[in-house]
Amino acid sequence: MVSQRAICEFRTHDVLIRPWQSGDADALYDAASQSVATVGKWLPWCHGGYSRADSEAWIAHCRTTWDAGEQYAFAIFDENATRVLGGVGLNQIDRAGGTANLGYWVRSDAQGRGIATQAARLIGAFGFEHGFAKLEIVAALDNRASRRVAEKSGARLVRIERGRIEFRGDKLDAAIYVLSPPEQNAA
């Protein structure tokens, strides 16, 4: 279990990835509000009625579940750490099986720049460093962008599952990818 949120910070030349903090609510609200047409197409929490209070509640939830070892949710910021570009994290943790789900999203006006791929690789490495043996990425079959991120991150497609994702009352088919530690990917 990762005990300290503060030490979990990652930088590349154009992004900062760190755990959500209480002061991030306005930046998260801005990113979500701007992204309803794209992110909201695949993630039900991102909708026209999304509010700043939803951002505050999400961040509080992330901090609580981090401390409990139930999920590790990170904000993706621009290089100046002023603008939320998206989110990435590990959830659906199965410690006994050594697995977790790796998920990501990027705000509309920052898509297509490789941000999700950078984030997925960094948080994938974080997961492996903290004892996970396998990370699963579940993407709606028609979500080509998310599937490309999975593939560019080094995950391999292992199966298609009918009705795997529940989304606004519908069941969507999903592409299931598995990301393994680098030494296992090379084999």
C-alpha positions in Angstrom: 0.0 0.0 0.0 1.2 3.5 -0.9 1.0 5.6 2.3 2.1 9.1 1.3 0.3 11.0 -1.4 2.9 13.8 -1.3 5.8 11.8 -2.5 3.9 10.5 -5.6 4.6 13.2 -8.2 5.8 12.7 -11.7 7.0 15.2 -14.3 7.7 15.0 -18.0 8.6 17.9 -20.2 5.0 19.0 -20.6 2.9 17.5 -17.7 2.9 17.1 -14.0 1.0 14.2 -12.5 0.2 14.1 -8.8 -2.5 13.0 -6.4 -5.6 15.2 -6.3 -5.5 18.0 -3.7 -8.4 19.9 -2.1 -7.4 23.1 -4.0 -7.8 21.4 -7.4 -11.7 21.7 -7.4 -11.9 24.8 -9.7 -9.4 23.4 -12.2 -11.1 20.0 -12.3 -14.5 21.7 -12.7 -13.2 23.7 -15.6 -11.7 20.6 -17.3 -14.9 18.6 -16.9 -17.2 21.4 -18.0 -15.2 22.0 -21.1 -15.1 18.3 -22.0 -18.7 17.1 -21.8 -18.9 16.5 -25.5 -15.9 14.3 -25.7 -15.1 12.8 -22.2 -18.8 12.6 -21.4 -19.4 10.4 -24.4 -17.5 7.6 -22.5 -17.5 8.5 -18.8 -20.9 9.0 -17.1 -19.6 11.4 -14.4 -18.8 14.0 -17.1 -22.2 15.5 -18.0 -23.9 18.8 -18.5 -25.0 19.0 -14.9 -21.5 18.5 -13.5 -20.9 21.0 -10.7 -18.0 22.4 -8.7 -19.5 20.5 -5.7 -19.0 17.3 -7.8 -15.4 18.2 -8.2 -15.0 18.8 -4.4 -16.7 15.5 -3.6 -14.6 13.6 -6.1 -11.3 15.0 -4.7 -12.4 14.2 -1.1 -13.3 10.7 -2.2 -9.9 10.3 -4.0 -8.0 11.4 -0.9 -10.0 9.0 1.4 -9.7 6.0 -0.9 -6.0 6.7 -1.4 -5.4 6.6 2.4 -7.4 3.4 2.6 -5.4 1.8 -0.3 -8.6 1.4 -2.3 -7.5 3.5 -5.3 -4.8 5.8 -6.4 -6.2 8.8 -8.4 -4.0 11.4 -9.9 -4.5 14.8 -11.6 -2.7 15.5 -14.8 -1.6 19.1 -15.0 0.1 21.3 -17.6 3.8 21.9 -17.1 3.0 25.0 -14.9 0.7 23.0 -12.6 -2.1 25.5 -13.2 -4.5 23.8 -15.6 -6.0 20.3 -15.2 -5.5 18.3 -18.4 -7.1 15.2 -17.2 -7.0 12.4 -14.7 -5.3 8.9 -14.4 -5.4 6.3 -11.7 -5.5 2.8 -10.5 -8.8 1.4 -9.1 -10.7 -1.9 -8.7 -7.7 -3.1 -6.8 -7.3 -6.8 -6.1 -4.3 -7.1 -3.8 -4.6 -10.9 -3.5 -4.5 -11.2 -7.3 -2.0 -8.4 -7.7 -4.2 -6.6 -10.2 -5.8 -3.2 -10.7 -7.7 -1.3 -13.4 -5.8 1.6 -15.1 -8.0 4.4 -16.3 -7.4 7.8 -17.8 -9.2 10.8 -19.4 -8.0 14.0 -21.0 -9.9 17.3 -21.4 -11.2 18.0 -24.9 -8.8 20.8 -25.9 -5.7 18.8 -24.8 -6.6 15.5 -26.6 -4.4 14.1 -29.4 -1.1 15.3 -27.8 0.0 12.0 -26.2 -0.9 13.2 -22.7 -3.0 10.1 -21.8 -0.2 7.8 -23.1 2.4 9.6 -21.0 0.1 9.4 -17.9 -0.7 5.7 -18.5 2.9 4.7 -18.8 3.9 6.7 -15.7 1.1 5.4 -13.5 1.5 1.9 -14.9 5.2 2.0 -13.7 4.0 3.4 -10.4 1.6 0.4 -10.1 4.3 -2.1 -10.8 6.7 -0.4 -8.4 4.0 -0.8 -5.7 3.5 -4.5 -6.2 0.9 -5.0 -8.9 1.7 -7.8 -11.3 -0.9 -6.9 -14.0 -2.9 -3.8 -14.9 -6.1 -4.0 -16.9 -7.4 -1.3 -19.2 -11.1 -1.6 -20.1 -12.2 0.6 -23.0 -15.5 0.7 -24.8 -15.1 -1.1 -28.1 -16.0 2.0 -30.0 -13.7 4.3 -28.0 -10.9 4.3 -30.5 -8.9 7.1 -28.7 -8.8 5.2 -25.4 -7.9 2.0 -27.2 -5.0 3.7 -29.0 -3.7 5.0 -25.7 -3.8 1.4 -24.3 -1.8 0.1 -27.3 0.7 3.0 -27.2 1.2 2.4 -23.5 2.4 -1.2 -24.2 -0.8 -3.0 -23.2 -1.9 -5.9 -25.3 -5.5 -6.7 -26.3 -6.5 -10.0 -24.6 -10.2 -10.2 -25.3 -13.5 -8.5 -26.2 -16.2 -8.7 -23.6 -19.9 -8.3 -24.5 -21.8 -5.9 -22.2 -18.8 -5.3 -19.9 -19.4 -1.6 -19.4 -22.5 -0.2 -17.9 -23.1 3.3 -19.3 -26.2 5.4 -18.6 -28.5 2.4 -18.6 -26.9 0.6 -21.5 -24.3 -2.2 -21.6 -21.4 -1.6 -23.9 -19.0 -4.1 -25.3 -15.4 -3.6 -24.2 -11.9 -4.2 -25.4 -9.8 -5.6 -22.5 -6.1 -4.8 -22.5 -3.5 -6.0 -20.1 -0.3 -4.1 -19.2 2.4 -6.2 -17.6 5.7 -5.1 -16.0 8.3 -4.3 -18.7 10.3 -7.6 -18.2 7.0 -9.5 -18.9 6.1 -7.4 -21.9 9.5 -8.2 -23.5 9.0 -12.0 -23.2 
